[in-house]
Amino acid sequence: MVTPLFTSGSDTTWAPSGMAYADGRLYAAALRGSAILAFDLETGGERKVVTGYGRVRDVLIADGMLYFVSNNTDGRGSPQEEDDKLYRVSLSALDEG
């Protein structure tokens, strides 16, 4: 058996809900973690690259952009007036942070 590179934990899961891959990194949407996490598959490093939008339902990468959807009005998040939107951020901007 091979030990996984990353896990969402058993007691303090970040509740992964979607993933996308680009340039050696795996980007994971986190419902409970309220973020998008970037996992560097070469170094084993991980970090939050998007926060402040509440629960993140899914991610998609296309044409150098990371798209994600917030999901706060399903009864489990803290909804804001204009929640549950589709957002777009450049992958190069995430690399700078």
N, CA, C and O atoms as CSV, one atom per row, in Angstrom:
chain,resi,resn,atom,element,x,y,z
A,1,MET,N,N,0.832,-1.163,0.000
A,1,MET,CA,C,0.000,0.000,0.000
A,1,MET,C,C,0.892,1.246,0.000
A,1,MET,O,O,1.931,1.284,0.659
A,2,VAL,N,N,0.469,2.242,-0.739
A,2,VAL,CA,C,1.209,3.497,-0.833
A,2,VAL,C,C,0.521,4.546,0.041
A,2,VAL,O,O,-0.698,4.707,-0.017
A,3,THR,N,N,1.298,5.249,0.839
A,3,THR,CA,C,0.759,6.314,1.669
A,3,THR,C,C,0.343,7.477,0.779
A,3,THR,O,O,1.103,7.877,-0.103
A,4,PRO,N,N,-0.866,8.034,0.996
A,4,PRO,CA,C,-1.311,9.153,0.154
A,4,PRO,C,C,-0.453,10.393,0.373
A,4,PRO,O,O,0.062,10.615,1.469
A,5,LEU,N,N,-0.303,11.193,-0.670
A,5,LEU,CA,C,0.440,12.450,-0.553
A,5,LEU,C,C,-0.296,13.444,0.333
A,5,LEU,O,O,0.332,14.171,1.102
A,6,PHE,N,N,-1.618,13.483,0.233
A,6,PHE,CA,C,-2.437,14.429,0.970
A,6,PHE,C,C,-3.715,13.729,1.405
A,6,PHE,O,O,-4.210,12.841,0.710
A,7,THR,N,N,-4.246,14.127,2.546
A,7,THR,CA,C,-5.549,13.631,2.982
A,7,THR,C,C,-6.353,14.810,3.524
A,7,THR,O,O,-5.795,15.844,3.890
A,8,SER,N,N,-7.651,14.639,3.567
A,8,SER,CA,C,-8.496,15.698,4.115
A,8,SER,C,C,-8.714,15.506,5.610
A,8,SER,O,O,-9.465,16.259,6.231
A,9,GLY,N,N,-8.074,14.522,6.180
A,9,GLY,CA,C,-8.195,14.277,7.611
A,9,GLY,C,C,-9.452,13.515,7.950
A,9,GLY,O,O,-10.369,13.424,7.134
A,10,SER,N,N,-9.502,12.969,9.139
A,10,SER,CA,C,-10.687,12.238,9.563
A,10,SER,C,C,-11.488,13.036,10.587
A,10,SER,O,O,-12.718,13.011,10.555
A,11,ASP,N,N,-10.819,13.738,11.487
A,11,ASP,CA,C,-11.527,14.509,12.511
A,11,ASP,C,C,-11.753,15.957,12.087
A,11,ASP,O,O,-12.753,16.564,12.472
A,12,THR,N,N,-10.852,16.505,11.315
A,12,THR,CA,C,-10.940,17.915,10.918
A,12,THR,C,C,-10.894,18.045,9.399
A,12,THR,O,O,-10.088,18.804,8.861
A,13,THR,N,N,-11.742,17.319,8.725
A,13,THR,CA,C,-11.746,17.321,7.266
A,13,THR,C,C,-11.991,18.717,6.714
A,13,THR,O,O,-12.703,19.518,7.320
A,14,TRP,N,N,-11.404,19.000,5.573
A,14,TRP,CA,C,-11.711,20.253,4.874
A,14,TRP,C,C,-12.775,20.000,3.817
A,14,TRP,O,O,-13.098,20.892,3.032
A,15,ALA,N,N,-13.319,18.794,3.794
A,15,ALA,CA,C,-14.453,18.416,2.941
A,15,ALA,C,C,-14.216,18.761,1.474
A,15,ALA,O,O,-14.864,19.660,0.937
A,16,PRO,N,N,-13.290,18.053,0.819
A,16,PRO,CA,C,-13.036,18.325,-0.596
A,16,PRO,C,C,-14.292,18.092,-1.428
A,16,PRO,O,O,-15.033,17.132,-1.218
A,17,SER,N,N,-14.509,19.002,-2.382
A,17,SER,CA,C,-15.734,18.905,-3.174
A,17,SER,C,C,-15.492,19.016,-4.673
A,17,SER,O,O,-16.429,18.863,-5.457
A,18,GLY,N,N,-14.280,19.275,-5.079
A,18,GLY,CA,C,-13.943,19.348,-6.488
A,18,GLY,C,C,-12.448,19.542,-6.638
A,18,GLY,O,O,-11.804,20.118,-5.762
A,19,MET,N,N,-11.892,19.067,-7.738
A,19,MET,CA,C,-10.450,19.189,-7.963
A,19,MET,C,C,-10.158,19.455,-9.424
A,19,MET,O,O,-10.919,19.075,-10.314
A,20,ALA,N,N,-9.022,20.125,-9.651
A,20,ALA,CA,C,-8.533,20.380,-11.003
A,20,ALA,C,C,-7.011,20.377,-10.954
A,20,ALA,O,O,-6.419,20.664,-9.914
A,21,TYR,N,N,-6.383,20.054,-12.074
A,21,TYR,CA,C,-4.925,19.935,-12.150
A,21,TYR,C,C,-4.369,20.899,-13.190
A,21,TYR,O,O,-4.941,21.071,-14.267
A,22,ALA,N,N,-3.233,21.531,-12.848
A,22,ALA,CA,C,-2.505,22.365,-13.806
A,22,ALA,C,C,-1.069,22.539,-13.339
A,22,ALA,O,O,-0.821,22.832,-12.170
A,23,ASP,N,N,-0.132,22.361,-14.245
A,23,ASP,CA,C,1.278,22.665,-14.012
A,23,ASP,C,C,1.848,22.071,-12.725
A,23,ASP,O,O,2.522,22.764,-11.964
A,24,GLY,N,N,1.578,20.797,-12.487
A,24,GLY,CA,C,2.160,20.124,-11.328
A,24,GLY,C,C,1.451,20.396,-10.019
A,24,GLY,O,O,1.917,19.986,-8.956
A,25,ARG,N,N,0.323,21.087,-10.091
A,25,ARG,CA,C,-0.437,21.384,-8.876
A,25,ARG,C,C,-1.858,20.846,-8.990
A,25,ARG,O,O,-2.481,20.877,-10.051
A,26,LEU,N,N,-2.335,20.360,-7.875
A,26,LEU,CA,C,-3.714,19.919,-7.761
A,26,LEU,C,C,-4.446,20.973,-6.930
A,26,LEU,O,O,-4.046,21.277,-5.807
A,27,TYR,N,N,-5.511,21.520,-7.488
A,27,TYR,CA,C,-6.304,22.542,-6.810
A,27,TYR,C,C,-7.578,21.879,-6.314
A,27,TYR,O,O,-8.299,21.247,-7.086
A,28,ALA,N,N,-7.855,22.027,-5.009
A,28,ALA,CA,C,-9.015,21.366,-4.416
A,28,ALA,C,C,-9.948,22.387,-3.787
A,28,ALA,O,O,-9.523,23.238,-3.007
A,29,ALA,N,N,-11.226,22.291,-4.137
A,29,ALA,CA,C,-12.251,23.095,-3.492
A,29,ALA,C,C,-12.540,22.483,-2.129
A,29,ALA,O,O,-12.584,21.261,-1.987
A,30,ALA,N,N,-12.734,23.333,-1.133
A,30,ALA,CA,C,-12.973,22.852,0.223
A,30,ALA,C,C,-14.235,23.483,0.791
A,30,ALA,O,O,-14.286,24.689,1.033
A,31,LEU,N,N,-15.253,22.653,1.003
A,31,LEU,CA,C,-16.492,23.162,1.581
A,31,LEU,C,C,-16.288,23.575,3.034
A,31,LEU,O,O,-16.569,24.718,3.396
A,32,ARG,N,N,-15.811,22.673,3.857
A,32,ARG,CA,C,-15.602,22.998,5.267
A,32,ARG,C,C,-14.374,23.895,5.436
A,32,ARG,O,O,-14.359,24.765,6.307
A,33,GLY,N,N,-13.375,23.694,4.632
A,33,GLY,CA,C,-12.176,24.517,4.736
A,33,GLY,C,C,-12.360,25.925,4.199
A,33,GLY,O,O,-11.517,26.795,4.418
A,34,SER,N,N,-13.472,26.151,3.492
A,34,SER,CA,C,-13.799,27.477,2.952
A,34,SER,C,C,-12.629,28.095,2.206
A,34,SER,O,O,-12.252,29.240,2.457
A,35,ALA,N,N,-12.060,27.328,1.288
A,35,ALA,CA,C,-10.884,27.799,0.558
A,35,ALA,C,C,-10.676,26.948,-0.683
A,35,ALA,O,O,-11.373,25.959,-0.909
A,36,ILE,N,N,-9.708,27.355,-1.474
A,36,ILE,CA,C,-9.153,26.498,-2.510
A,36,ILE,C,C,-7.723,26.225,-2.078
A,36,ILE,O,O,-6.946,27.148,-1.828
A,37,LEU,N,N,-7.392,24.963,-1.995
A,37,LEU,CA,C,-6.064,24.533,-1.583
A,37,LEU,C,C,-5.272,24.129,-2.808
A,37,LEU,O,O,-5.805,23.497,-3.720
A,38,ALA,N,N,-4.007,24.489,-2.831
A,38,ALA,CA,C,-3.110,24.084,-3.917
A,38,ALA,C,C,-2.097,23.111,-3.339
A,38,ALA,O,O,-1.422,23.404,-2.352
A,39,PHE,N,N,-2.002,21.951,-3.968
A,39,PHE,CA,C,-1.053,20.920,-3.555
A,39,PHE,C,C,0.012,20.795,-4.629
A,39,PHE,O,O,-0.304,20.519,-5.786
A,40,ASP,N,N,1.254,20.991,-4.266
A,40,ASP,CA,C,2.369,20.831,-5.191
A,40,ASP,C,C,2.746,19.359,-5.200
A,40,ASP,O,O,3.243,18.838,-4.202
A,41,LEU,N,N,2.515,18.692,-6.308
A,41,LEU,CA,C,2.727,17.245,-6.374
A,41,LEU,C,C,4.199,16.864,-6.382
A,41,LEU,O,O,4.535,15.716,-6.092
A,42,GLU,N,N,5.075,17.792,-6.705
A,42,GLU,CA,C,6.512,17.494,-6.708
A,42,GLU,C,C,7.117,17.643,-5.314
A,42,GLU,O,O,7.878,16.781,-4.875
A,43,THR,N,N,6.788,18.719,-4.622
A,43,THR,CA,C,7.408,18.995,-3.323
A,43,THR,C,C,6.598,18.479,-2.146
A,43,THR,O,O,7.124,18.323,-1.044
A,44,GLY,N,N,5.298,18.208,-2.381
A,44,GLY,CA,C,4.437,17.782,-1.282
A,44,GLY,C,C,3.892,18.947,-0.480
A,44,GLY,O,O,3.204,18.741,0.520
A,45,GLY,N,N,4.189,20.164,-0.901
A,45,GLY,CA,C,3.699,21.341,-0.186
A,45,GLY,C,C,2.233,21.593,-0.455
A,45,GLY,O,O,1.688,21.174,-1.477
A,46,GLU,N,N,1.610,22.277,0.466
A,46,GLU,CA,C,0.212,22.665,0.292
A,46,GLU,C,C,0.001,24.036,0.900
A,46,GLU,O,O,0.665,24.412,1.866
A,47,ARG,N,N,-0.952,24.796,0.310
A,47,ARG,CA,C,-1.288,26.111,0.850
A,47,ARG,C,C,-2.656,26.537,0.351
A,47,ARG,O,O,-3.128,26.072,-0.686
A,48,LYS,N,N,-3.285,27.427,1.104
A,48,LYS,CA,C,-4.556,28.008,0.681
A,48,LYS,C,C,-4.241,29.104,-0.324
A,48,LYS,O,O,-3.423,29.982,-0.051
A,49,VAL,N,N,-4.886,29.060,-1.487
A,49,VAL,CA,C,-4.630,30.076,-2.511
A,49,VAL,C,C,-5.823,30.996,-2.728
A,49,VAL,O,O,-5.667,32.079,-3.291
A,50,VAL,N,N,-7.001,30.591,-2.295
A,50,VAL,CA,C,-8.196,31.435,-2.374
A,50,VAL,C,C,-8.949,31.273,-1.059
A,50,VAL,O,O,-9.244,30.152,-0.645
A,51,THR,N,N,-9.260,32.382,-0.404
A,51,THR,CA,C,-10.055,32.372,0.823
A,51,THR,C,C,-10.998,33.578,0.794
A,51,THR,O,O,-10.880,34.447,-0.070
A,52,GLY,N,N,-11.913,33.620,1.725
A,52,GLY,CA,C,-12.784,34.770,1.859
A,52,GLY,C,C,-14.092,34.698,1.096
A,52,GLY,O,O,-14.837,35.677,1.057
A,53,TYR,N,N,-14.387,33.552,0.485
A,53,TYR,CA,C,-15.621,33.391,-0.280
A,53,TYR,C,C,-16.557,32.386,0.371
A,53,TYR,O,O,-17.601,32.060,-0.194
A,54,GLY,N,N,-16.205,31.897,1.537
A,54,GLY,CA,C,-17.012,30.880,2.201
A,54,GLY,C,C,-16.758,29.515,1.592
A,54,GLY,O,O,-15.667,29.232,1.099
A,55,ARG,N,N,-17.768,28.683,1.632
A,55,ARG,CA,C,-17.660,27.309,1.127
A,55,ARG,C,C,-17.455,27.321,-0.384
A,55,ARG,O,O,-18.157,28.027,-1.108
A,56,VAL,N,N,-16.493,26.539,-0.851
A,56,VAL,CA,C,-16.212,26.460,-2.289
A,56,VAL,C,C,-16.653,25.084,-2.778
A,56,VAL,O,O,-16.174,24.060,-2.291
A,57,ARG,N,N,-17.568,25.068,-3.743
A,57,ARG,CA,C,-18.181,23.822,-4.205
A,57,ARG,C,C,-17.347,23.103,-5.260
A,57,ARG,O,O,-17.212,21.880,-5.207
A,58,ASP,N,N,-16.784,23.841,-6.218
A,58,ASP,CA,C,-16.086,23.168,-7.315
A,58,ASP,C,C,-15.077,24.109,-7.949
A,58,ASP,O,O,-15.165,25.327,-7.796
A,59,VAL,N,N,-14.117,23.531,-8.663
A,59,VAL,CA,C,-13.093,24.290,-9.384
A,59,VAL,C,C,-12.958,23.733,-10.800
A,59,VAL,O,O,-13.232,22.560,-11.057
A,60,LEU,N,N,-12.532,24.600,-11.703
A,60,LEU,CA,C,-12.273,24.221,-13.088
A,60,LEU,C,C,-11.132,25.083,-13.582
A,60,LEU,O,O,-11.075,26.274,-13.277
A,61,ILE,N,N,-10.221,24.496,-14.342
A,61,ILE,CA,C,-9.118,25.252,-14.929
A,61,ILE,C,C,-9.250,25.213,-16.438
A,61,ILE,O,O,-9.407,24.150,-17.039
A,62,ALA,N,N,-9.184,26.404,-17.045
A,62,ALA,CA,C,-9.247,26.513,-18.505
A,62,ALA,C,C,-8.531,27.784,-18.928
A,62,ALA,O,O,-8.745,28.850,-18.350
A,63,ASP,N,N,-7.681,27.666,-19.936
A,63,ASP,CA,C,-6.998,28.821,-20.536
A,63,ASP,C,C,-6.260,29.681,-19.511
A,63,ASP,O,O,-6.321,30.909,-19.572
A,64,GLY,N,N,-5.569,29.044,-18.578
A,64,GLY,CA,C,-4.773,29.778,-17.602
A,64,GLY,C,C,-5.576,30.438,-16.498
A,64,GLY,O,O,-5.043,31.240,-15.732
A,65,MET,N,N,-6.851,30.105,-16.415
A,65,MET,CA,C,-7.724,30.685,-15.398
A,65,MET,C,C,-8.284,29.578,-14.501
A,65,MET,O,O,-8.530,28.458,-14.949
A,66,LEU,N,N,-8.476,29.915,-13.236
A,66,LEU,CA,C,-9.126,29.025,-12.287
A,66,LEU,C,C,-10.518,29.582,-12.028
A,66,LEU,O,O,-10.665,30.721,-11.585
A,67,TYR,N,N,-11.529,28.784,-12.302
A,67,TYR,CA,C,-12.918,29.151,-12.056
A,67,TYR,C,C,-13.383,28.384,-10.829
A,67,TYR,O,O,-13.029,27.218,-10.650
A,68,PHE,N,N,-14.180,29.037,-9.977
A,68,PHE,CA,C,-14.726,28.338,-8.828
A,68,PHE,C,C,-16.099,28.894,-8.477
A,68,PHE,O,O,-16.449,30.021,-8.827
A,69,VAL,N,N,-16.864,28.064,-7.775
A,69,VAL,CA,C,-18.228,28.404,-7.400
A,69,VAL,C,C,-18.341,28.371,-5.880
A,69,VAL,O,O,-17.961,27.390,-5.240
A,70,SER,N,N,-18.872,29.459,-5.306
A,70,SER,CA,C,-19.136,29.465,-3.866
A,70,SER,C,C,-20.478,28.780,-3.608
A,70,SER,O,O,-21.344,28.739,-4.482
A,71,ASN,N,N,-20.638,28.241,-2.393
A,71,ASN,CA,C,-21.858,27.497,-2.057
A,71,ASN,C,C,-22.208,27.748,-0.595
A,71,ASN,O,O,-21.944,26.913,0.270
A,72,ASN,N,N,-22.801,28.901,-0.332
A,72,ASN,CA,C,-23.114,29.280,1.046
A,72,ASN,C,C,-24.600,29.306,1.362
A,72,ASN,O,O,-24.969,29.461,2.526
A,73,THR,N,N,-25.462,29.161,0.367
A,73,THR,CA,C,-26.906,29.258,0.614
A,73,THR,C,C,-27.592,27.903,0.683
A,73,THR,O,O,-28.807,27.811,0.509
A,74,ASP,N,N,-26.816,26.847,0.936
A,74,ASP,CA,C,-27.406,25.508,1.019
A,74,ASP,C,C,-27.799,25.122,2.435
A,74,ASP,O,O,-28.109,23.959,2.696
A,75,GLY,N,N,-27.790,26.092,3.363
A,75,GLY,CA,C,-28.156,25.820,4.746
A,75,GLY,C,C,-26.992,25.473,5.638
A,75,GLY,O,O,-27.175,25.285,6.841
A,76,ARG,N,N,-25.789,25.382,5.081
A,76,ARG,CA,C,-24.614,25.018,5.885
A,76,ARG,C,C,-23.587,26.146,5.966
A,76,ARG,O,O,-22.715,26.126,6.834
A,77,GLY,N,N,-23.681,27.109,5.088
A,77,GLY,CA,C,-22.726,28.208,5.079
A,77,GLY,C,C,-23.295,29.429,5.772
A,77,GLY,O,O,-24.337,29.361,6.424
A,78,SER,N,N,-22.600,30.547,5.623
A,78,SER,CA,C,-23.044,31.838,6.154
A,78,SER,C,C,-23.313,32.743,4.958
A,78,SER,O,O,-22.426,33.482,4.532
A,79,PRO,N,N,-24.527,32.693,4.414
A,79,PRO,CA,C,-24.801,33.405,3.163
A,79,PRO,C,C,-24.684,34.918,3.276
A,79,PRO,O,O,-25.060,35.526,4.278
A,80,GLN,N,N,-24.153,35.493,2.222
A,80,GLN,CA,C,-24.091,36.937,2.047
A,80,GLN,C,C,-25.142,37.305,1.008
A,80,GLN,O,O,-25.739,36.420,0.394
A,81,GLU,N,N,-25.373,38.576,0.805
A,81,GLU,CA,C,-26.428,39.030,-0.101
A,81,GLU,C,C,-26.246,38.522,-1.526
A,81,GLU,O,O,-27.225,38.142,-2.168
A,82,GLU,N,N,-25.023,38.509,-2.031
A,82,GLU,CA,C,-24.782,38.114,-3.422
A,82,GLU,C,C,-23.998,36.804,-3.516
A,82,GLU,O,O,-23.063,36.695,-4.309
A,83,ASP,N,N,-24.372,35.823,-2.717
A,83,ASP,CA,C,-23.595,34.586,-2.671
A,83,ASP,C,C,-23.956,33.604,-3.774
A,83,ASP,O,O,-24.892,33.790,-4.552
A,84,ASP,N,N,-23.154,32.547,-3.789
A,84,ASP,CA,C,-23.248,31.459,-4.752
A,84,ASP,C,C,-23.073,31.974,-6.174
A,84,ASP,O,O,-23.998,31.995,-6.987
A,85,LYS,N,N,-21.851,32.385,-6.425
A,85,LYS,CA,C,-21.451,32.947,-7.708
A,85,LYS,C,C,-20.346,32.107,-8.329
A,85,LYS,O,O,-19.715,31.276,-7.677
A,86,LEU,N,N,-20.142,32.355,-9.599
A,86,LEU,CA,C,-18.999,31.815,-10.326
A,86,LEU,C,C,-17.918,32.892,-10.334
A,86,LEU,O,O,-18.172,34.032,-10.721
A,87,TYR,N,N,-16.708,32.523,-9.903
A,87,TYR,CA,C,-15.579,33.455,-9.844
A,87,TYR,C,C,-14.486,32.987,-10.794
A,87,TYR,O,O,-14.433,31.817,-11.172
A,88,ARG,N,N,-13.611,33.918,-11.175
A,88,ARG,CA,C,-12.484,33.598,-12.056
A,88,ARG,C,C,-11.253,34.336,-11.545
A,88,ARG,O,O,-11.310,35.520,-11.210
A,89,VAL,N,N,-10.131,33.602,-11.493
A,89,VAL,CA,C,-8.857,34.190,-11.088
A,89,VAL,C,C,-7.760,33.574,-11.953
A,89,VAL,O,O,-7.822,32.395,-12.301
A,90,SER,N,N,-6.785,34.358,-12.285
A,90,SER,CA,C,-5.671,33.875,-13.117
A,90,SER,C,C,-4.770,32.961,-12.299
A,90,SER,O,O,-4.468,33.253,-11.141
A,91,LEU,N,N,-4.343,31.862,-12.897
A,91,LEU,CA,C,-3.413,30.956,-12.215
A,91,LEU,C,C,-2.098,31.662,-11.898
A,91,LEU,O,O,-1.491,31.383,-10.863
A,92,SER,N,N,-1.652,32.555,-12.748
A,92,SER,CA,C,-0.404,33.276,-12.476
A,92,SER,C,C,-0.540,34.162,-11.256
A,92,SER,O,O,0.437,34.350,-10.532
A,93,ALA,N,N,-1.724,34.719,-11.000
A,93,ALA,CA,C,-1.946,35.522,-9.806
A,93,ALA,C,C,-1.863,34.655,-8.553
A,93,ALA,O,O,-1.394,35.119,-7.514
A,94,LEU,N,N,-2.309,33.404,-8.636
A,94,LEU,CA,C,-2.226,32.497,-7.499
A,94,LEU,C,C,-0.789,32.119,-7.199
A,94,LEU,O,O,-0.425,31.934,-6.037
A,95,ASP,N,N,0.036,32.000,-8.235
A,95,ASP,CA,C,1.440,31.663,-8.048
A,95,ASP,C,C,2.202,32.781,-7.355
A,95,ASP,O,O,3.188,32.529,-6.662
A,96,GLU,N,N,1.751,34.015,-7.541
A,96,GLU,CA,C,2.412,35.167,-6.929
A,96,GLU,C,C,2.146,35.256,-5.437
A,96,GLU,O,O,2.955,35.798,-4.685
A,97,GLY,N,N,0.993,34.714,-5.005
A,97,GLY,CA,C,0.573,34.855,-3.590
A,97,GLY,C,C,1.188,33.896,-2.716
A,97,GLY,O,O,0.927,33.901,-1.513
